[in-house]
Amino acid sequence: MDKILVFGHQNPDTDAITSAISYAYLLNQKGLEAEAVALGEFGDETAFALKSFDQEPLRVIETAASETTTIALVDHNESQQSVADLKDLEVYSVVDHHKIGDFTSPAPLSFLTKPYGCTQTILFELFQQEGIEIPKNIAGLMLSAIISDTLLFKSPTTTEQDKIVGEKLAAIAEVDIETYGLDLLKSGTNVDAKSATEIAEGDAKSFEMGGKPVRIGQINVVDVDDVLKRKEEVLSTMQDLVTDNDYSAFFLVVTNILTSDSEGLVVGSEDFIQHAEQAFAGKVTDNQIALPGVVSRKKQVVPPLEKTF
């Protein structure tokens, strides 16, 4: 068998990068030749995790067939999120915690997916199953991904197993979860370095509601005032995006990762504003609405809005 290239999804986050590292290490310990690589550059949070545990950044690839015939996927399974020449490669295995998309394989393989908050939680169980000891630095990287994906265990996507595994990894890595976790999450929330467009559009997606497109973005901060002090600038940018793209509305969720609360900024049609007030049982005042206890766009923002339509 050729060397196995292990990688997460395009536009990689902390889980995608560190899961590739930990899974490649596990495969090497099993006697297979494996290398962790990345399908794109990563952000400040991931860089903080790598530096904290003395891990060199992964080399970035766009295609893999020129190097190997065999790959392993972590933290994704859909083809549009994967390497460009996926169809020309044999997938050795998949380890993922997302929904199963369009994945197909002409050959048998190991496909492991569980409804946990992070891929690293599954990988921890694989290490236990194989009887392979997790080194301190690998444990730290695995913990970093769990903290990131679960927002320090405050996201509604968090499972009890994520918490249990997180505690065990923290003990191996010899770090305090709360102290390190807060430092990690803070490292990726430097809003001052972002433009108004990056704040609004950085993680935005479009949804059809009432037959019209609605743009919903989300940005994580440690203090909502970091965004609200630039409120007029951000609202103006959102309005320009609504006008240029013919959206019914633009709804930006500004999430405080420390308190697990959010503030919503909204521009657009009066009809959508009324739906937002109904969905979140609040009042839009000066283009802003309180969203207490809301941290997940997937589970706590889109469904209640869609229900009102």
C-alpha positions as a Markdown table, in Angstrom:
| # | Residue | x | y | z |
|---|---|---|---|---|
| 1 | Met | 0.0 | 0.0 | 0.0 |
| 2 | Asp | 1.2 | 3.5 | -0.8 |
| 3 | Lys | 1.6 | 6.1 | 1.9 |
| 4 | Ile | -1.8 | 7.2 | 3.2 |
| 5 | Leu | -2.4 | 11.0 | 3.1 |
| 6 | Val | -4.7 | 12.0 | 5.9 |
| 7 | Phe | -6.7 | 15.3 | 5.7 |
| 8 | Gly | -9.7 | 17.1 | 6.9 |
| 9 | His | -12.0 | 19.4 | 4.8 |
| 10 | Gln | -11.2 | 22.4 | 2.7 |
| 11 | Asn | -11.0 | 25.7 | 4.6 |
| 12 | Pro | -9.9 | 23.7 | 7.6 |
| 13 | Asp | -10.7 | 24.5 | 11.2 |
| 14 | Thr | -9.0 | 23.2 | 14.4 |
| 15 | Asp | -10.8 | 19.8 | 14.3 |
| 16 | Ala | -9.9 | 19.2 | 10.6 |
| 17 | Ile | -6.2 | 20.0 | 11.1 |
| 18 | Thr | -5.7 | 18.2 | 14.5 |
| 19 | Ser | -7.8 | 15.2 | 13.6 |
| 20 | Ala | -5.5 | 14.6 | 10.5 |
| 21 | Ile | -2.5 | 14.8 | 12.9 |
| 22 | Ser | -3.9 | 12.5 | 15.5 |
| 23 | Tyr | -5.3 | 9.9 | 13.0 |
| 24 | Ala | -2.0 | 9.9 | 11.0 |
| 25 | Tyr | -0.1 | 9.2 | 14.3 |
| 26 | Leu | -2.5 | 6.3 | 15.1 |
| 27 | Leu | -2.1 | 4.8 | 11.7 |
| 28 | Asn | 1.7 | 5.1 | 11.9 |
| 29 | Gln | 1.6 | 3.3 | 15.3 |
| 30 | Lys | -0.3 | 0.5 | 13.7 |
| 31 | Gly | 2.6 | 0.0 | 11.2 |
| 32 | Leu | 1.1 | 1.9 | 8.3 |
| 33 | Glu | 2.8 | 4.8 | 6.6 |
| 34 | Ala | 0.7 | 7.9 | 6.9 |
| 35 | Glu | 1.1 | 11.6 | 6.6 |
| 36 | Ala | -1.2 | 14.4 | 7.8 |
| 37 | Val | -1.7 | 17.2 | 5.3 |
| 38 | Ala | -4.1 | 20.1 | 4.9 |
| 39 | Leu | -6.5 | 21.2 | 2.1 |
| 40 | Gly | -6.0 | 24.9 | 2.9 |
| 41 | Glu | -4.6 | 27.5 | 5.2 |
| 42 | Phe | -6.0 | 27.7 | 8.8 |
| 43 | Gly | -6.9 | 30.5 | 11.2 |
| 44 | Asp | -5.5 | 32.1 | 14.3 |
| 45 | Glu | -7.2 | 29.6 | 16.7 |
| 46 | Thr | -5.7 | 26.6 | 15.0 |
| 47 | Ala | -2.3 | 28.3 | 14.9 |
| 48 | Phe | -2.5 | 28.9 | 18.6 |
| 49 | Ala | -3.2 | 25.2 | 19.3 |
| 50 | Leu | -0.3 | 24.0 | 17.1 |
| 51 | Lys | 2.1 | 26.5 | 18.8 |
| 52 | Ser | 0.9 | 25.5 | 22.2 |
| 53 | Phe | 1.8 | 21.9 | 21.7 |
| 54 | Asp | 4.9 | 22.3 | 19.6 |
| 55 | Gln | 3.3 | 21.0 | 16.3 |
| 56 | Glu | 4.7 | 22.3 | 13.0 |
| 57 | Pro | 2.0 | 23.5 | 10.5 |
| 58 | Leu | 0.9 | 20.9 | 8.0 |
| 59 | Arg | 1.9 | 21.2 | 4.3 |
| 60 | Val | -1.0 | 22.2 | 2.1 |
| 61 | Ile | -2.1 | 20.2 | -0.9 |
| 62 | Glu | -4.7 | 20.7 | -3.6 |
| 63 | Thr | -4.4 | 17.3 | -5.2 |
| 64 | Ala | -3.1 | 13.9 | -4.0 |
| 65 | Ala | -3.0 | 11.5 | -6.9 |
| 66 | Ser | 0.5 | 12.6 | -7.9 |
| 67 | Glu | 1.8 | 11.4 | -4.5 |
| 68 | Thr | -0.3 | 8.4 | -3.6 |
| 69 | Thr | -3.2 | 6.2 | -4.5 |
| 70 | Thr | -4.6 | 6.0 | -0.9 |
| 71 | Ile | -6.1 | 8.6 | 1.4 |
| 72 | Ala | -8.0 | 8.8 | 4.7 |
| 73 | Leu | -10.7 | 11.4 | 5.4 |
| 74 | Val | -11.3 | 13.0 | 8.8 |
| 75 | Asp | -14.0 | 15.6 | 9.8 |
| 76 | His | -15.8 | 15.3 | 6.5 |
| 77 | Asn | -17.1 | 12.9 | 3.9 |
| 78 | Glu | -18.7 | 15.0 | 1.2 |
| 79 | Ser | -16.9 | 15.2 | -2.1 |
| 80 | Gln | -17.3 | 19.0 | -2.5 |
| 81 | Gln | -15.4 | 19.5 | 0.8 |
| 82 | Ser | -12.6 | 17.1 | -0.1 |
| 83 | Val | -9.5 | 17.0 | -2.2 |
| 84 | Ala | -9.9 | 18.0 | -5.9 |
| 85 | Asp | -9.0 | 14.6 | -7.3 |
| 86 | Leu | -10.9 | 12.5 | -4.9 |
| 87 | Lys | -12.5 | 10.4 | -7.6 |
| 88 | Asp | -9.0 | 9.2 | -8.7 |
| 89 | Leu | -8.1 | 7.9 | -5.2 |
| 90 | Glu | -8.9 | 5.0 | -3.0 |
| 91 | Val | -10.3 | 6.0 | 0.4 |
| 92 | Tyr | -8.7 | 3.8 | 3.1 |
| 93 | Ser | -11.0 | 5.1 | 5.8 |
| 94 | Val | -13.3 | 7.9 | 7.0 |
| 95 | Val | -13.7 | 9.2 | 10.5 |
| 96 | Asp | -16.3 | 11.9 | 10.9 |
| 97 | His | -19.0 | 13.4 | 13.0 |
| 98 | His | -21.1 | 15.1 | 10.4 |
| 99 | Lys | -24.1 | 13.9 | 8.3 |
| 100 | Ile | -23.3 | 11.5 | 5.6 |
| 101 | Gly | -23.5 | 13.3 | 2.3 |
| 102 | Asp | -22.7 | 12.1 | -1.2 |
| 103 | Phe | -19.9 | 9.7 | -0.2 |
| 104 | Thr | -19.5 | 6.6 | -2.4 |
| 105 | Ser | -16.6 | 4.1 | -2.7 |
| 106 | Pro | -16.1 | 1.2 | -5.2 |
| 107 | Ala | -14.1 | -0.7 | -2.6 |
| 108 | Pro | -14.8 | -1.8 | 1.0 |
| 109 | Leu | -13.5 | 0.5 | 3.7 |
| 110 | Ser | -13.7 | 1.5 | 7.3 |
| 111 | Phe | -16.3 | 4.3 | 7.7 |
| 112 | Leu | -16.8 | 5.4 | 11.3 |
| 113 | Thr | -19.2 | 8.2 | 12.1 |
| 114 | Lys | -20.8 | 9.1 | 15.5 |
| 115 | Pro | -23.1 | 11.9 | 16.5 |
| 116 | Tyr | -20.5 | 13.6 | 18.8 |
| 117 | Gly | -19.5 | 17.2 | 19.0 |
| 118 | Cys | -16.1 | 16.6 | 17.5 |
| 119 | Thr | -14.2 | 14.1 | 15.4 |
| 120 | Gln | -11.4 | 13.9 | 18.0 |
| 121 | Thr | -13.9 | 12.3 | 20.5 |
| 122 | Ile | -14.3 | 9.4 | 18.0 |
| 123 | Leu | -10.5 | 9.2 | 17.5 |
| 124 | Phe | -10.0 | 9.0 | 21.2 |
| 125 | Glu | -12.2 | 5.9 | 21.3 |
| 126 | Leu | -10.1 | 4.5 | 18.4 |
| 127 | Phe | -6.9 | 5.0 | 20.4 |
| 128 | Gln | -8.5 | 3.1 | 23.3 |
| 129 | Gln | -9.7 | 0.4 | 21.1 |
| 130 | Glu | -6.3 | -0.2 | 19.5 |
| 131 | Gly | -4.5 | 0.1 | 22.8 |
| 132 | Ile | -2.3 | 2.9 | 21.6 |
| 133 | Glu | -1.1 | 5.4 | 24.1 |
| 134 | Ile | -1.7 | 9.1 | 23.3 |
| 135 | Pro | 1.4 | 11.3 | 23.7 |
| 136 | Lys | 1.1 | 14.6 | 25.6 |
| 137 | Asn | 1.3 | 16.8 | 22.6 |
| 138 | Ile | -1.3 | 14.8 | 20.6 |
| 139 | Ala | -3.6 | 14.8 | 23.5 |
| 140 | Gly | -3.3 | 18.6 | 23.7 |
| 141 | Leu | -4.2 | 19.0 | 20.0 |
| 142 | Met | -7.2 | 16.6 | 20.4 |
| 143 | Leu | -8.4 | 18.6 | 23.4 |
| 144 | Ser | -8.1 | 21.8 | 21.4 |
| 145 | Ala | -10.4 | 20.5 | 18.7 |
| 146 | Ile | -13.0 | 19.4 | 21.2 |
| 147 | Ile | -12.9 | 22.8 | 23.0 |
| 148 | Ser | -13.3 | 24.5 | 19.6 |
| 149 | Asp | -16.1 | 22.5 | 18.2 |
| 150 | Thr | -18.1 | 22.5 | 21.4 |
| 151 | Leu | -17.3 | 26.1 | 22.4 |
| 152 | Leu | -15.8 | 24.8 | 25.7 |
| 153 | Phe | -18.8 | 22.4 | 26.1 |
| 154 | Lys | -21.4 | 25.2 | 25.9 |
| 155 | Ser | -22.7 | 24.4 | 22.4 |
| 156 | Pro | -25.9 | 22.4 | 22.1 |
| 157 | Thr | -24.0 | 20.0 | 19.8 |
| 158 | Thr | -21.9 | 18.9 | 22.9 |
| 159 | Thr | -22.4 | 15.4 | 24.1 |
| 160 | Glu | -21.6 | 13.8 | 27.4 |
| 161 | Gln | -18.9 | 11.8 | 25.7 |
| 162 | Asp | -17.2 | 15.0 | 24.5 |
| 163 | Lys | -17.0 | 16.1 | 28.1 |
| 164 | Ile | -15.7 | 12.8 | 29.4 |
| 165 | Val | -13.0 | 12.6 | 26.7 |
| 166 | Gly | -12.1 | 16.2 | 27.1 |
| 167 | Glu | -11.3 | 15.6 | 30.8 |
| 168 | Lys | -9.2 | 12.6 | 30.0 |
| 169 | Leu | -7.2 | 14.4 | 27.3 |
| 170 | Ala | -6.6 | 17.4 | 29.6 |
| 171 | Ala | -5.1 | 15.1 | 32.2 |
| 172 | Ile | -2.8 | 13.6 | 29.6 |
| 173 | Ala | -1.9 | 17.0 | 28.2 |
| 174 | Glu | -1.4 | 18.4 | 31.7 |
| 175 | Val | -3.5 | 21.5 | 31.1 |
| 176 | Asp | -6.5 | 23.1 | 32.9 |
| 177 | Ile | -9.5 | 22.9 | 30.5 |
| 178 | Glu | -11.1 | 26.2 | 31.5 |
| 179 | Thr | -7.8 | 28.2 | 31.5 |
| 180 | Tyr | -6.5 | 26.8 | 28.3 |
| 181 | Gly | -9.9 | 26.6 | 26.6 |
| 182 | Leu | -10.6 | 30.3 | 27.2 |
| 183 | Asp | -7.2 | 31.2 | 25.8 |
| 184 | Leu | -7.7 | 29.1 | 22.8 |
| 185 | Leu | -11.2 | 30.5 | 22.0 |
| 186 | Lys | -10.0 | 34.1 | 22.6 |
| 187 | Ser | -7.1 | 33.6 | 20.1 |
| 188 | Gly | -9.6 | 33.3 | 17.2 |
| 189 | Thr | -11.9 | 36.2 | 18.1 |
| 190 | Asn | -9.8 | 39.3 | 17.2 |
| 191 | Val | -12.6 | 41.3 | 15.6 |
| 192 | Asp | -10.5 | 44.5 | 15.5 |
| 193 | Ala | -8.4 | 42.9 | 12.7 |
| 194 | Lys | -11.4 | 42.2 | 10.6 |
| 195 | Ser | -13.2 | 44.5 | 8.1 |
| 196 | Ala | -16.9 | 45.1 | 8.4 |
| 197 | Thr | -17.5 | 42.8 | 5.4 |
| 198 | Glu | -15.4 | 40.0 | 7.1 |
| 199 | Ile | -17.4 | 40.4 | 10.3 |
| 200 | Ala | -20.8 | 40.1 | 8.4 |
| 201 | Glu | -19.9 | 37.7 | 5.6 |
| 202 | Gly | -17.1 | 35.6 | 7.2 |
| 203 | Asp | -19.4 | 32.7 | 8.1 |
| 204 | Ala | -22.6 | 33.7 | 6.4 |
| 205 | Lys | -25.0 | 31.4 | 4.6 |
| 206 | Ser | -28.2 | 32.0 | 2.6 |
| 207 | Phe | -31.6 | 30.4 | 3.4 |
| 208 | Glu | -34.9 | 30.7 | 1.6 |
| 209 | Met | -37.7 | 31.9 | 3.9 |
| 210 | Gly | -41.1 | 32.9 | 2.6 |
| 211 | Gly | -39.9 | 32.4 | -0.9 |
| 212 | Lys | -37.1 | 35.0 | -0.5 |
| 213 | Pro | -33.4 | 34.7 | 0.2 |
| 214 | Val | -32.3 | 35.6 | 3.7 |
| 215 | Arg | -28.6 | 35.9 | 4.6 |
| 216 | Ile | -27.6 | 34.7 | 8.1 |
| 217 | Gly | -24.1 | 35.3 | 9.5 |
| 218 | Gln | -22.5 | 34.5 | 12.8 |
| 219 | Ile | -19.3 | 35.7 | 14.5 |
| 220 | Asn | -17.9 | 34.5 | 17.8 |
| 221 | Val | -16.5 | 37.0 | 20.3 |
| 222 | Val | -15.5 | 37.3 | 23.9 |
| 223 | Asp | -17.2 | 40.7 | 24.2 |
| 224 | Val | -20.2 | 41.7 | 21.9 |
| 225 | Asp | -19.1 | 45.3 | 22.3 |
| 226 | Asp | -16.1 | 44.4 | 20.1 |
| 227 | Val | -18.7 | 44.3 | 17.2 |
| 228 | Leu | -21.3 | 46.7 | 18.6 |
| 229 | Lys | -18.8 | 49.5 | 18.8 |
| 230 | Arg | -18.7 | 49.3 | 15.0 |
| 231 | Lys | -22.5 | 48.7 | 14.7 |
| 232 | Glu | -23.2 | 51.5 | 12.2 |
| 233 | Glu | -20.4 | 50.4 | 10.0 |
| 234 | Val | -21.4 | 46.8 | 10.1 |
| 235 | Leu | -25.1 | 47.6 | 9.5 |
| 236 | Ser | -24.2 | 49.8 | 6.5 |
| 237 | Thr | -22.2 | 46.9 | 5.0 |
| 238 | Met | -25.1 | 44.5 | 5.7 |
| 239 | Gln | -27.5 | 46.9 | 3.9 |
| 240 | Asp | -25.2 | 47.1 | 0.9 |
| 241 | Leu | -25.1 | 43.3 | 0.7 |
| 242 | Val | -28.9 | 43.2 | 0.9 |
| 243 | Thr | -29.2 | 45.7 | -1.9 |
| 244 | Asp | -26.5 | 44.2 | -4.1 |
| 245 | Asn | -27.7 | 40.6 | -3.8 |
| 246 | Asp | -31.5 | 41.2 | -3.5 |
| 247 | Tyr | -31.8 | 39.5 | -0.1 |
| 248 | Ser | -35.0 | 39.9 | 1.9 |
| 249 | Ala | -32.8 | 40.5 | 4.9 |
| 250 | Phe | -29.4 | 40.1 | 6.5 |
| 251 | Phe | -29.3 | 38.7 | 10.0 |
| 252 | Leu | -26.0 | 38.7 | 11.9 |
| 253 | Val | -25.7 | 36.7 | 15.1 |
| 254 | Val | -22.9 | 38.1 | 17.4 |
| 255 | Thr | -22.2 | 35.3 | 19.9 |
| 256 | Asn | -20.5 | 35.7 | 23.2 |
| 257 | Ile | -18.6 | 32.4 | 23.7 |
| 258 | Leu | -18.2 | 33.1 | 27.5 |
| 259 | Thr | -21.8 | 33.7 | 28.4 |
| 260 | Ser | -23.4 | 31.6 | 25.7 |
| 261 | Asp | -25.7 | 34.5 | 24.7 |
| 262 | Ser | -26.0 | 36.5 | 21.4 |
| 263 | Glu | -27.1 | 39.8 | 20.0 |
| 264 | Gly | -28.7 | 39.9 | 16.6 |
| 265 | Leu | -28.2 | 42.7 | 14.1 |
| 266 | Val | -30.8 | 42.9 | 11.3 |
| 267 | Val | -31.4 | 44.9 | 8.2 |
| 268 | Gly | -34.0 | 44.3 | 5.5 |
| 269 | Ser | -37.8 | 44.1 | 5.0 |
| 270 | Glu | -40.2 | 45.0 | 7.7 |
| 271 | Asp | -41.9 | 41.6 | 7.2 |
| 272 | Phe | -38.7 | 39.8 | 8.1 |
| 273 | Ile | -38.2 | 41.9 | 11.2 |
| 274 | Gln | -41.6 | 41.0 | 12.3 |
| 275 | His | -40.8 | 37.3 | 11.8 |
| 276 | Ala | -37.6 | 37.7 | 13.8 |
| 277 | Glu | -39.4 | 39.3 | 16.7 |
| 278 | Gln | -41.9 | 36.4 | 16.6 |
| 279 | Ala | -39.2 | 33.7 | 16.4 |
| 280 | Phe | -37.1 | 35.0 | 19.3 |
| 281 | Ala | -39.9 | 36.5 | 21.4 |
| 282 | Gly | -38.2 | 39.9 | 21.5 |
| 283 | Lys | -38.3 | 43.4 | 20.0 |
| 284 | Val | -36.0 | 44.7 | 17.3 |
| 285 | Thr | -34.8 | 48.1 | 18.4 |
| 286 | Asp | -32.4 | 50.2 | 16.5 |
| 287 | Asn | -31.7 | 47.1 | 14.2 |
| 288 | Gln | -30.8 | 45.0 | 17.2 |
| 289 | Ile | -32.5 | 42.1 | 19.1 |
| 290 | Ala | -31.3 | 40.2 | 22.2 |
| 291 | Leu | -30.8 | 36.4 | 21.7 |
| 292 | Pro | -30.4 | 35.0 | 25.2 |
| 293 | Gly | -29.0 | 31.4 | 25.3 |
| 294 | Val | -28.5 | 31.3 | 21.6 |
| 295 | Val | -25.1 | 30.0 | 20.3 |
| 296 | Ser | -26.0 | 27.6 | 17.4 |
| 297 | Arg | -27.2 | 29.0 | 14.0 |
| 298 | Lys | -28.0 | 25.4 | 12.9 |
| 299 | Lys | -30.1 | 24.5 | 15.9 |
| 300 | Gln | -31.2 | 27.8 | 17.5 |
| 301 | Val | -31.5 | 30.4 | 14.8 |
| 302 | Val | -32.6 | 29.0 | 11.5 |
| 303 | Pro | -35.3 | 26.5 | 12.7 |
| 304 | Pro | -37.3 | 29.1 | 14.8 |
| 305 | Leu | -37.1 | 31.6 | 11.9 |
| 306 | Glu | -38.3 | 29.1 | 9.3 |
| 307 | Lys | -41.1 | 28.0 | 11.6 |
| 308 | Thr | -42.6 | 31.5 | 11.6 |
| 309 | Phe | -42.8 | 31.4 | 7.8 |
